[in-house]
Amino acid sequence: MNQKKLPADSGAMTLGIISLSIVLIGFCCGLLAVAALVLSIIGLVKANKSIALYRENEELYLEQSYKNVNTGRILNIIAIPISGIVSLIMIGYYFLYGAAVLSFLTLFGSMASEMERQSTYPDYEYYEETTDSTDTWGDDDYIIEEEIDSINLDSIQE
């Protein structure tokens, strides 16, 4: 009988090995874990389809091809949770790190705009300090003292 290989004979195992190596070797680069997750899901789907074909007609396909596909399936099953966990960790890390960088850049941006404003108006602090000094008070500001002088102190004592 003329037996042939399963469609995902080499593909499922190759995708499983690539996704595991990306996750384990490239652990420091978390964005690659998402790619490894995608590759392992594709490899698992291919392997499951090939295993279903083998179970329908076992006599048409080589037993060694089935073993290769099953090994690729196992590799992909191992790679999916590992790459999923690493992906979640790295996505969380990038969100926290991104929020920290964004707050730093916002702080830096507000400091830069304050420095720019002060360079545009160099006497800004001087004007701010002199507005509260007694040098700028006019005669109208002493009305309260004049009213106190005009009050009859005898009426207050009674």
Secondary structure as the mmCIF struct_conf table of DSSP 4:
data_model
#
loop_
_struct_conf.conf_type_id
_struct_conf.id
_struct_conf.beg_label_comp_id
_struct_conf.beg_label_asym_id
_struct_conf.beg_label_seq_id
_struct_conf.end_label_comp_id
_struct_conf.end_label_asym_id
_struct_conf.end_label_seq_id
STRN STRN1 LYS A 4 LYS A 4
TURN_TY1_P TURN_TY1_P1 PRO A 7 ALA A 8
HELX_RH_AL_P HELX_RH_AL_P1 ASP A 9 ILE A 25
TURN_TY1_P TURN_TY1_P2 GLY A 26 CYS A 28
TURN_TY1_P TURN_TY1_P3 GLY A 30 GLY A 30
HELX_RH_AL_P HELX_RH_AL_P2 LEU A 31 GLU A 56
HELX_RH_3T_P HELX_RH_3T_P1 GLU A 58 LEU A 60
STRN STRN2 TYR A 61 TYR A 61
HELX_RH_AL_P HELX_RH_AL_P3 GLU A 63 THR A 120
BEND BEND1 TYR A 121 TYR A 121
TURN_TY1_P TURN_TY1_P4 PRO A 122 ASP A 123
HELX_RH_AL_P HELX_RH_AL_P4 TYR A 124 THR A 130
TURN_TY1_P TURN_TY1_P5 THR A 131 ASP A 132
BEND BEND2 SER A 133 SER A 133
HELX_RH_3T_P HELX_RH_3T_P2 THR A 134 THR A 136
HELX_RH_3T_P HELX_RH_3T_P3 ASP A 139 TYR A 142
HELX_RH_AL_P HELX_RH_AL_P5 ILE A 143 SER A 150
BEND BEND3 ILE A 151 ILE A 151
HELX_RH_AL_P HELX_RH_AL_P6 LEU A 153 GLN A 157
#
